[in-house]
Amino acid sequence: MIKTANVTKTVTTTEGDLQILQPISFEVNTGESIAIIGASGSGKSTLLGLLAGLDEVSEGEIFLDDAPLHNMDEEARAVLRGQKVGFIFQSFMLVQSLTALENVMLPAEIAGLDNPKKRAQDILEQVGLSHRAHHYPNQLSGGEQQRVAIARAFITQPKILFADEPTGNLDAANGKKVEELLFNLNKEQGTTLVLVTHDNTLAQQCDRQLTMQGGVLTESTLIGVEDRKEAV
């Protein structure tokens, strides 16, 4: 589903070129769930944006469902995202002039799906926001905006779902609800799930964990509660 080969990202600063990502090569299988963990500034979100085609690689190759992202311009990448990708942004990225319902409907309308309004109403109910459907983003709390962003990413039932700290702005109860939605979509629809998180509990639910440190990506295994008990 996702294949990278020697992917790097370099940006130009006033002090010269800065390499954010060292050469990265890994694969994600169809239907797999992957957690990318690591400290702030380690390159996690940069990698996620490259995998989703939101940014261009400096060097290397990324294949997304066999499509060569590294050879596509922004217009071609946008078309591919609309067809196959859902993205949950840490900063929400909601359209301020649209209500919660209209924000969620938007991807379904662009994709030409049937009954976008009914789809949006159903998924807003799933994330516990049906009563806030006609409120604008500036009338919603941070946690509510996050749930709208999650509903928007889910509405097209994408083949690949990328999530940048999907539970970072939520309380425990709503965080649990979102976790269930993420992994239900992964299991029931066979959606490939790639998420960035600081939450080890969320990461432990994924099939694999990858650690980013200083722009270097390595495979890792988190020790769960039961494992820690056995190790004592």
DAPE-V627080 format. One record per backbone hydrogen bond with DSSP energy under -0.5 kcal/mol. CO is the residue of the C=O (numbers start at 1). NH is the residue of the N-H. If there is no record, write none. Layout:
CO_NH / CO_NH
This chain:
1_65 / 2_28 / 3_63 / 4_26 / 5_61 / 7_24 / 8_58 / 8_59 / 9_20 / 9_21 / 11_13 / 11_18 / 13_16 / 16_13 / 18_11 / 18_20 / 21_9 / 24_7 / 26_4 / 28_2 / 29_32 / 32_193 / 33_207 / 33_208 / 34_195 / 35_37 / 35_210 / 36_197 / 37_212 / 39_42 / 42_215 / 43_47 / 44_48 / 45_49 / 46_50 / 47_51 / 48_52 / 49_54 / 49_55 / 50_53 / 59_8 / 61_5 / 62_64 / 62_69 / 62_70 / 63_3 / 63_65 / 64_67 / 67_64 / 67_69 / 68_71 / 69_72 / 73_77 / 74_78 / 75_79 / 76_80 / 77_81 / 78_82 / 79_83 / 80_84 / 81_85 / 84_159 / 84_160 / 86_162 / 87_89 / 88_164 / 89_92 / 91_93 / 94_96 / 95_98 / 98_137 / 99_103 / 100_104 / 101_105 / 102_106 / 103_107 / 104_108 / 105_108 / 105_109 / 106_110 / 107_111 / 108_113 / 109_112 / 113_116 / 115_119 / 116_120 / 117_121 / 118_122 / 119_123 / 120_124 / 121_125 / 122_126 / 123_127 / 124_129 / 125_128 / 129_132 / 130_133 / 132_135 / 133_101 / 135_100 / 136_139 / 137_140 / 141_145 / 142_146 / 143_147 / 144_148 / 145_149 / 146_150 / 147_151 / 148_152 / 149_153 / 150_154 / 151_155 / 153_158 / 154_157 / 159_192 / 160_86 / 160_162 / 161_194 / 162_88 / 163_165 / 163_196 / 165_168 / 167_170 / 171_175 / 172_176 / 173_177 / 174_178 / 175_179 / 176_180 / 177_181 / 178_182 / 179_183 / 180_184 / 181_185 / 182_186 / 183_187 / 184_188 / 184_189 / 185_189 / 185_191 / 192_161 / 193_34 / 194_163 / 195_36 / 196_165 / 198_200 / 199_203 / 200_204 / 201_205 / 202_205 / 203_206 / 208_35 / 209_220 / 210_37 / 211_213 / 211_218 / 213_216 / 215_22 / 216_213 / 218_211 / 220_209 / 222_224 / 224_228 / 225_229 / 226_230 / 227_231 / 228_232 / 229_232
